[in-house]
Amino acid sequence: MRAADHGNDGNDGNDGNDGNDEDLGRRRAATENWLIGQGVPHFIVDYNARRDIFTRAALPLTLIFILELLNGINVETFDWQHNLAAGVAGVAIGVGIFALINTLRGRPAFRRPDSIGAIELGVFVLVPPIVPLLFDQPRQAIVTLGANLVLLGAVYLITSYGLPAIVVWALRQAGAQLRNITNLMARSLPLLLLFTMFMFLNAEVWKVTDDIPQSFFIAVLALLVVVGSAFVLLRMPTELADLGAFGSWDDARADAADTPVLALVGAPDDAAPGAGVVLVEPPDVADLDRRERLNVTFVLFFTQAVQILIVTTLIFVFYVVFGLFSVIPTTIEQWTGSTDLETILDLPALGGEIVLTWELVRTALFIAAVAGLQFTVAALTDESYRTTFYERITDRIRVTLAVRALYRAVVDRAATTPVAG
């Protein structure tokens, strides 16, 4: 992992300080690994795409590259001789270029690259499309080229901004919310259900959702999601400014309790020997740069999106179940004007029939999306909602920003004096 690269930071020429330097490097590496685990790898100083992103994804990219070398094979058009030739040609081209690059760089011909840079990425994008071109398949070549470009963009986004770590943390929070589902329902659902119940029992709403073409219906749902996302994103700059402000270094260290960064700077009433930094009051914390800001925005957005998704899903499920018993097929036909309902499930129960239709699903989905938008706005503006749903997220971001402030104090303003509060 990239954080381990700093294991030998320090004055290598001073043998007497080797132990302290190595210890400081380990403590710094532990902090950087913690930042990666929190989904904010861009908080790490000198985080580099060549060394830290594509190199970490070298194995899956290599496997995809090998598979794409067989793109010239076409079982529907070619006979087995042509397919064998296409497969052999693809592997030969890939292996030959790989060996040539290694030779030009003075490495053994078949040694795996130590890092993934511009040349390796160029080979990944441009070489696989050559094979289908050789066998008169220009469309397949264009598709492969485009897919490789999209794949590299996705790898950069996912790896660079720590999306797996963000998603894992968000899912853990989802589990915590589900375990606390009684509180979730008691605090959020009553008002949301009261707000949406009149919509659900309104014939015009059923008529509108039934008349909207499928593509338009998806576009409407997407619009509601975009509007809700915009509300969240527009609040981010203010939220980050407030969360990243610390009155003193002791405040930052208190917020960063139980994190590895305290090994660098010590607890509020202690000093970390060998940290090599004087913390000058008041804290002068480096501003977030563009990538750091985008990284922490991803964290805020995804973690809050999980909470909103939980509430929206609960409302959707409620109205599907409620509609099964309260809105019978003849009522749906009357409200929608349709005599040919799209039935998903029809079961006898309780002396009658439980009929699940696409009309019910579409209406419940539309109302749940509207309720999700309302919940998003309330979670950002209403104090009771913020206390229940938003503070858990902002508390986590506050801790992360405190760790960053202390970490940057050590890395950016290294000195020879011990840390002092």
C-alpha positions in Angstrom: 0.0 0.0 0.0 1.2 3.5 -0.8 1.4 4.7 2.8 4.2 2.3 3.4 6.4 4.3 1.0 7.1 6.7 3.9 8.6 4.1 6.2 12.1 5.6 5.7 11.2 9.3 5.8 13.7 11.4 7.8 17.4 12.1 7.9 18.9 8.9 6.3 22.4 10.3 6.8 22.1 10.4 10.6 22.6 6.9 11.9 21.7 8.0 15.4 18.2 9.0 14.2 17.5 5.9 12.1 15.3 4.4 14.8 13.3 7.6 15.3 13.0 8.1 11.6 11.7 4.6 11.1 9.3 4.9 14.0 8.0 8.2 12.6 7.6 6.6 9.2 5.6 3.8 10.7 3.4 6.2 12.6 2.9 8.3 9.5 2.1 5.2 7.4 -0.5 4.1 10.0 -2.2 7.5 9.7 -2.2 7.4 5.9 -3.6 3.9 5.9 -6.4 5.1 8.2 -7.2 7.9 5.8 -7.4 5.4 3.0 -9.8 3.3 5.1 -12.0 6.4 5.7 -12.3 6.9 1.9 -10.2 10.0 1.7 -6.9 8.9 0.1 -6.4 12.4 -1.4 -5.7 13.7 2.1 -2.4 12.0 1.8 0.5 14.3 0.9 1.9 13.6 -2.6 -0.9 11.1 -3.4 0.1 10.2 -7.0 -2.0 8.6 -9.8 0.9 6.7 -11.3 2.1 5.2 -8.0 -1.1 5.0 -6.0 -4.0 4.5 -8.4 -3.3 2.6 -11.6 -0.4 0.6 -10.1 -2.8 -0.6 -7.4 -5.2 -1.7 -10.1 -2.4 -3.4 -12.2 -3.7 -7.0 -11.7 -7.3 -6.5 -12.9 -6.1 -4.3 -15.7 -3.6 -7.0 -16.8 -6.3 -9.7 -16.8 -8.7 -7.5 -18.8 -5.8 -6.7 -21.3 -5.1 -10.4 -21.8 -8.8 -11.2 -22.4 -9.1 -8.3 -24.9 -6.2 -9.7 -26.9 -8.6 -12.4 -27.9 -11.1 -9.9 -29.4 -10.3 -11.0 -32.9 -12.1 -14.3 -32.3 -15.5 -14.4 -33.8 -17.2 -17.8 -33.5 -20.3 -16.7 -35.4 -18.4 -15.7 -38.6 -15.0 -17.4 -38.6 -14.2 -21.1 -38.8 -11.9 -22.6 -36.2 -8.7 -22.0 -38.2 -9.4 -18.3 -38.5 -10.3 -18.1 -34.8 -7.1 -19.9 -33.8 -5.1 -17.5 -35.9 -6.9 -14.5 -34.4 -6.2 -15.8 -30.9 -2.5 -16.6 -31.6 -2.0 -13.2 -33.3 -3.6 -11.3 -30.4 -1.5 -13.0 -27.8 1.7 -12.6 -29.9 1.0 -8.9 -30.4 0.4 -8.3 -26.7 3.4 -10.4 -25.5 5.7 -8.8 -28.1 4.8 -5.2 -27.2 5.1 -6.1 -23.5 8.5 -7.5 -24.0 9.6 -4.6 -26.2 8.7 -2.0 -23.6 10.5 -3.9 -20.8 13.6 -4.2 -23.0 13.6 -0.5 -23.9 13.4 0.3 -20.2 16.3 -2.0 -19.4 14.2 -4.6 -17.5 13.9 -8.4 -18.1 11.6 -8.9 -21.1 8.7 -10.6 -19.2 9.0 -8.8 -15.9 5.8 -7.3 -14.5 5.9 -3.4 -14.6 6.9 -1.9 -11.2 4.4 1.0 -11.9 1.7 1.9 -14.4 2.5 5.1 -16.3 1.5 6.7 -19.5 3.2 4.1 -21.7 1.5 1.2 -20.0 -1.8 2.9 -20.1 -1.4 3.7 -23.8 -0.6 0.0 -24.5 -3.7 -1.0 -22.6 -6.0 1.4 -24.6 -4.5 1.1 -28.1 -3.1 -2.5 -28.5 -6.3 -4.6 -28.0 -8.2 -2.7 -30.8 -5.4 -3.7 -33.3 -6.3 -7.3 -33.2 -9.9 -7.0 -34.5 -8.7 -4.5 -37.1 -6.3 -7.1 -38.5 -9.2 -9.4 -39.0 -11.6 -6.8 -40.6 -13.7 -6.1 -37.5 -13.5 -2.2 -37.3 -16.7 -2.0 -35.2 -15.2 -4.3 -32.6 -12.0 -2.3 -32.6 -13.9 0.9 -31.9 -16.0 -0.7 -29.1 -12.8 -2.0 -27.5 -11.1 1.4 -27.7 -14.1 3.2 -26.1 -14.6 0.5 -23.4 -10.9 0.8 -22.4 -11.1 4.5 -22.1 -14.3 4.3 -20.0 -12.7 1.6 -17.9 -9.6 3.6 -17.1 -11.8 6.6 -16.1 -13.8 4.3 -13.8 -10.7 2.8 -12.3 -9.3 6.3 -11.6 -12.5 7.5 -10.1 -13.1 4.5 -8.0 -9.5 4.0 -6.8 -8.5 7.6 -6.6 -11.4 8.8 -4.5 -11.6 5.7 -2.3 -15.2 4.8 -3.4 -14.9 1.2 -2.1 -14.0 2.4 1.4 -16.8 5.0 1.2 -19.4 2.4 0.1 -18.2 -0.1 2.8 -18.6 2.6 5.5 -22.0 3.7 4.1 -23.2 0.1 4.2 -22.1 -0.3 7.8 -24.1 2.8 8.6 -27.0 1.3 6.7 -26.8 -1.7 8.9 -26.7 0.4 12.0 -29.8 2.3 10.8 -31.6 -0.9 10.0 -30.8 -2.2 13.5 -32.2 1.0 14.9 -35.2 0.9 12.5 -37.7 1.6 15.3 -36.1 5.0 15.9 -35.8 5.6 12.2 -39.5 5.0 11.6 -40.6 6.9 14.7 -38.7 10.0 13.8 -39.0 10.3 10.1 -41.8 8.2 8.6 -44.9 9.6 10.4 -44.6 13.1 8.9 -43.5 11.7 5.5 -46.4 9.3 5.4 -48.8 12.1 6.5 -47.4 14.2 3.7 -47.7 11.5 1.0 -50.9 9.7 2.1 -53.2 12.2 0.3 -51.1 11.8 -2.8 -51.4 8.0 -2.7 -55.2 8.1 -2.4 -55.6 10.6 -5.1 -56.9 9.4 -8.5 -55.1 12.0 -10.5 -51.7 10.8 -9.2 -52.5 7.2 -10.3 -53.7 8.5 -13.7 -50.5 10.6 -14.2 -48.1 7.8 -13.3 -50.0 5.4 -15.5 -50.1 7.7 -18.5 -46.4 8.6 -18.4 -44.3 6.6 -20.9 -41.8 4.3 -19.4 -38.8 6.4 -20.5 -40.4 9.6 -19.3 -41.2 8.0 -15.9 -37.6 7.1 -15.5 -36.6 10.6 -16.4 -39.0 12.0 -13.8 -37.5 9.8 -11.1 -34.0 10.8 -12.2 -35.0 14.5 -12.0 -36.2 14.1 -8.4 -32.9 12.4 -7.6 -30.9 15.1 -9.3 -32.8 17.9 -7.4 -32.2 16.1 -4.1 -28.5 15.6 -4.9 -28.2 19.3 -5.8 -29.6 20.3 -2.4 -27.0 18.1 -0.7 -24.1 19.3 -2.9 -25.0 23.0 -2.5 -24.7 22.7 1.3 -21.3 21.0 1.1 -19.0 24.1 1.0 -20.6 25.6 4.2 -20.6 22.3 6.0 -16.9 21.7 5.2 -15.9 25.2 6.3 -17.6 24.7 9.6 -16.4 21.2 10.2 -12.8 22.0 9.3 -12.4 24.9 11.8 -10.6 24.2 15.0 -10.2 26.7 17.9 -7.0 25.0 19.1 -4.8 22.0 18.5 -6.1 20.5 21.7 -9.6 20.6 20.1 -8.3 18.9 17.0 -6.5 16.2 19.1 -9.7 15.6 21.1 -11.7 15.2 18.0 -9.1 12.8 16.6 -9.1 10.6 19.7 -8.7 6.8 19.1 -7.1 7.5 15.6 -3.5 6.7 14.6 -2.6 10.4 14.2 -2.2 10.8 18.0 0.9 8.7 17.7 2.3 11.5 15.6 1.3 14.4 17.8 0.4 13.0 21.2 -2.7 13.4 23.3 -3.7 16.9 24.5 -1.8 16.5 27.7 1.1 14.6 26.2 3.8 15.1 23.6 4.9 12.6 21.1 8.7 12.2 21.2 10.3 12.5 17.8 7.3 13.9 16.1 9.5 16.8 15.0 6.8 19.5 14.8 5.8 22.5 16.9 2.1 23.1 16.8 1.7 26.9 16.7 -1.5 28.3 18.1 -4.0 29.1 16.7 -4.1 26.2 14.3 -3.1 27.3 10.7 -4.7 24.4 8.7 -3.9 24.2 5.0 -7.1 24.7 2.9 -8.5 21.7 1.1 -7.4 21.6 -2.5 -9.7 20.7 -5.4 -9.1 16.9 -5.1 -9.3 16.8 -1.4 -12.6 18.8 -1.5 -14.0 16.5 -4.1 -12.9 13.4 -2.1 -14.6 14.5 1.1 -17.6 15.6 -0.9 -17.9 12.0 -2.2 -17.9 10.8 1.4 -20.6 13.2 2.6 -22.7 12.6 -0.5 -22.6 8.8 -0.5 -23.1 8.3 3.2 -26.1 10.7 3.3 -27.4 9.0 0.2 -27.5 5.7 2.0 -29.7 7.1 4.7 -32.0 8.8 2.2 -32.2 5.5 0.3 -33.2 3.6 3.5 -36.1 6.1 4.2 -37.2 6.1 0.6 -37.2 2.3 0.4 -39.3 2.0 3.6 -41.9 4.4 2.2 -42.0 2.5 -1.1 -42.5 -0.8 0.7 -45.1 0.6 3.0 -47.2 1.9 0.1 -46.9 -1.3 -1.9 -48.2 -3.3 1.1 -50.8 -0.6 2.0 -52.0 -0.5 -1.6 -52.3 -4.3 -1.8 -55.1 -4.1 0.8 -56.6 -0.7 0.3 -56.6 -0.2 -3.5 -58.3 -3.1 -5.3 -58.0 -3.7 -9.0 -61.4 -2.3 -9.8 -60.4 0.9 -8.1 -57.1 1.1 -10.0 -59.1 0.6 -13.3 -61.4 3.4 -12.3 -58.6 5.8 -11.3 -56.3 5.0 -14.3 -59.0 4.5 -16.9 -57.3 1.2 -17.9 -59.2 -2.0 -18.3 -56.1 -4.1 -18.8 -54.0 -4.0 -15.7 -50.4 -5.3 -15.7 -50.6 -8.0 -13.0 -47.4 -9.1 -11.3 -48.8 -11.4 -8.6 -52.3 -12.7 -7.8 -52.8 -14.7 -4.6 -55.9 -15.7 -2.7 -55.7 -14.5 0.9 -58.0 -13.5 3.8 -61.1 -14.5 1.9 -60.2 -12.3 -1.1 -57.4 -11.7 -3.6 -54.1 -9.9 -3.2 -53.2 -8.4 -6.6 -49.9 -6.8 -7.1 -49.8 -4.7 -10.3 -47.3 -2.5 -12.1 -49.7 0.4 -11.7 -49.3 0.1 -7.9 -45.6 -0.3 -8.1 -45.2 2.8 -10.3 -47.4 4.9 -8.1 -45.6 3.8 -4.9 -42.2 4.4 -6.5 -43.2 7.9 -7.6 -44.5 8.8 -4.1 -41.5 7.3 -2.4 -39.2 9.5 -4.7 -41.2 12.6 -3.8 -41.0 11.7 -0.1 -37.2 11.1 -0.4 -36.8 14.6 -1.8 -38.7 16.0 1.1 -36.7 14.0 3.6 -33.5 15.3 1.9 -34.5 18.9 2.4 -35.7 18.3 5.9 -32.5 16.4 6.9 -30.5 19.5 5.8 -32.6 22.2 7.3 -34.7 20.9 10.1 -32.8 20.7 13.4 -34.6 17.5 14.7 -33.9 15.7 11.5 -30.2 16.8 11.5 -29.8 15.5 15.0 -31.1 12.1 14.1 -29.8 11.5 10.6 -27.1 14.0 9.7 -24.9 14.4 12.8 -23.5 10.9 12.6 -22.1 11.7 9.2 -20.8 15.2 10.1 -19.2 13.8 13.3 -17.3 11.3 11.2 -16.2 14.1 8.7 -15.1 16.3 11.7 -12.8 13.5 13.0 -11.4 12.9 9.5 -10.6 16.7 9.1 -9.0 16.8 12.5 -6.8 13.9 11.6 -5.9 15.7 8.3 -5.0 18.9 10.2 -2.7 17.1 12.6 -1.2 14.9 9.9 -0.5 17.9 7.7 1.0 19.8 10.7 3.6 17.0 11.0 4.2 16.5 7.3 4.2 20.1 6.1 5.9 21.9 9.0 8.4 19.3 10.2 10.8 20.7 12.7 13.3 19.4 15.2 11.5 20.5 18.4 9.0 18.2 20.2 5.3 18.7 19.8 3.9 21.1 22.2 0.3 21.9 22.9 
